[in-house]
């Protein structure tokens, strides 16, 4: 769980990077919103941005005003410039996680910010005492295989939707030149 200040710093960086790439954020979807730090930051800092927040938890929806949705089953009617998905996919089995990635791709017009712990993270990064360990842990290879069908990885959890019109320099993403599908 990240603090409101930590999310504000991250949201500022993601928003600024998209502005640098001339990809304005006019709409954003927060998936697995929980306390809604991303959507709150956008509502406060960029009130002109259309914000939608969803969570599977009835309690979170009632407490924080999100729409109750399961991203492994739900696709929005229209795509958003920015979709954030933090701490969601690790609670889904492989089939549901793969469906959720397809739905995230359908929901994303321009950029996806994704945070999900992998095998490597659980072994080397995650503070095990303060992290829910009752999750499905997959490899980074598994996630990249499913995400690469729809996105170019730029690093730091940010993925750019193929066909979005965002022009990335070769070193701004992880794909090798021959692997780029443009």
C-alpha positions in Angstrom: 0.0 0.0 0.0 1.5 3.3 -1.0 0.8 6.6 0.8 -1.1 9.5 -0.7 2.2 11.4 -1.0 4.0 8.6 -2.7 1.2 8.2 -5.3 1.1 12.0 -5.8 4.8 11.9 -6.7 4.3 9.0 -9.0 1.2 10.4 -10.7 3.1 13.7 -11.2 5.9 11.9 -12.9 3.7 9.8 -15.1 1.5 12.8 -16.1 4.6 14.9 -16.9 6.2 12.1 -19.0 3.0 11.7 -21.0 3.0 15.5 -21.5 6.6 15.2 -22.7 5.5 12.6 -25.3 2.7 15.0 -26.3 0.1 12.5 -25.1 -2.3 14.7 -23.0 -4.3 13.0 -20.3 -7.9 14.0 -20.8 -9.4 10.8 -19.1 -8.1 8.3 -16.6 -9.3 5.0 -15.2 -8.1 3.8 -11.8 -8.5 0.0 -11.6 -8.3 -1.5 -8.1 -8.7 2.0 -6.7 -8.8 1.1 -3.0 -8.5 4.4 -1.3 -8.4 6.2 -4.7 -5.1 8.0 -4.4 -4.6 8.2 -8.2 -8.2 9.4 -8.9 -8.0 11.9 -6.0 -4.8 13.3 -7.3 -6.2 13.8 -10.8 -9.4 15.3 -9.4 -7.5 17.8 -7.3 -4.5 18.6 -9.6 -6.2 18.3 -13.0 -9.9 18.8 -12.5 -10.5 19.0 -16.2 -9.6 15.3 -16.6 -12.5 12.9 -16.7 -11.8 10.4 -13.9 -13.4 7.0 -13.3 -12.4 4.7 -10.5 -13.3 1.0 -10.0 -12.7 -1.6 -7.4 -14.0 -5.1 -6.9 -14.5 -4.5 -3.2 -18.0 -3.5 -2.2 -16.6 -1.8 0.9 -14.0 0.2 -1.0 -16.8 1.3 -3.5 -19.1 2.4 -0.7 -16.4 4.1 1.3 -14.6 5.9 -1.5 -17.2 6.2 -4.2 -15.8 3.9 -6.9 -17.9 1.9 -9.3 -17.9 -1.8 -8.4 -16.3 -3.7 -11.3 -14.1 -6.8 -11.8 -11.5 -6.0 -14.5 -11.2 -9.7 -15.4 -14.9 -9.6 -16.5 -15.5 -5.9 -17.4 -14.5 -3.6 -20.3 -15.4 0.0 -20.4 -17.5 1.3 -23.3 -14.7 3.7 -24.3 -10.9 3.8 -23.8 -9.1 6.2 -21.4 -5.9 8.1 -22.1 -4.4 6.7 -18.9 -5.3 3.6 -17.0 -3.7 2.7 -13.7 -3.7 -0.8 -12.2 -1.9 -1.2 -8.9 -2.0 -4.3 -6.8 -4.8 -6.1 -8.7 -3.4 -8.8 -11.0 -1.7 -10.8 -8.3 -5.1 -11.7 -6.9 -6.3 -13.3 -10.1 -5.5 -16.8 -11.3 -3.7 -17.1 -14.7 -6.8 -17.3 -16.8 -8.5 -14.3 -15.1 -5.2 -12.3 -15.1 -4.8 -12.9 -18.9 -8.5 -11.8 -19.4 -7.8 -8.7 -17.2 -4.8 -7.8 -19.3 -7.0 -7.9 -22.5 -9.6 -5.8 -20.8 -6.9 -3.3 -19.6 -5.7 -3.1 -23.2 -9.2 -2.4 -24.4 -9.6 0.2 -21.7 -6.3 2.0 -22.7 -6.1 4.6 -25.4 -2.6 5.8 -24.7 -0.8 4.6 -21.5 -1.1 1.9 -18.8 0.6 2.3 -15.4 0.9 -1.3 -14.0 2.3 -2.5 -10.7 2.2 -6.2 -9.9 4.8 -8.2 -8.0 6.7 -10.9 -9.8 8.7 -13.9 -8.6 11.8 -11.7 -8.6 10.1 -9.0 -6.6 8.8 -11.4 -4.0 12.4 -12.8 -3.6 14.3 -9.5 -3.7 12.1 -6.4 -3.5 8.9 -6.9 -1.5 8.9 -6.3 2.2 7.4 -9.6 3.2 6.3 -8.5 6.7 4.0 -5.8 5.3 2.8 -7.5 2.1 -0.1 -9.8 1.4 1.6 -13.1 0.4 -1.6 -15.0 -0.3 -1.4 -14.1 -4.0 -0.7 -15.7 -7.4 3.0 -15.0 -8.2 4.1 -15.1 -11.8 7.3 -14.3 -13.7 8.0 -11.0 -15.4 8.2 -13.1 -18.6 4.6 -14.2 -18.2 3.4 -10.6 -17.8 5.5 -9.2 -20.6 4.3 -12.0 -22.9 0.7 -11.0 -22.4 1.3 -7.2 -22.3 3.5 -7.2 -25.4 0.5 -8.2 -27.5 -0.9 -4.7 -26.9 1.8 -2.4 -25.5 5.4 -1.2 -25.7 7.1 -1.3 -22.3 8.8 2.0 -21.5 10.0 1.1 -18.0 9.1 2.0 -14.4 5.7 0.3 -14.8 4.6 2.4 -17.8 3.3 0.8 -21.0 2.3 2.7 -24.2 -0.6 1.3 -26.2 0.4 0.2 -29.7 -1.3 2.4 -32.3 -1.7 5.3 -29.8 0.3 7.7 -31.9 3.0 8.2 -29.2 6.3 8.2 -30.9 9.0 6.8 -28.7 12.8 6.9 -29.3 14.4 3.5 -29.6 16.0 3.8 -26.1 12.7 4.9 -24.5 11.3 1.4 -24.6 12.5 -2.1 -24.1 11.8 -3.7 -27.5 14.6 -4.4 -29.8 14.2 -2.6 -33.1 13.3 -5.7 -35.0 10.7 -6.5 -32.3 8.9 -3.2 -32.7 5.5 -3.5 -34.3 4.8 -0.1 -35.8 
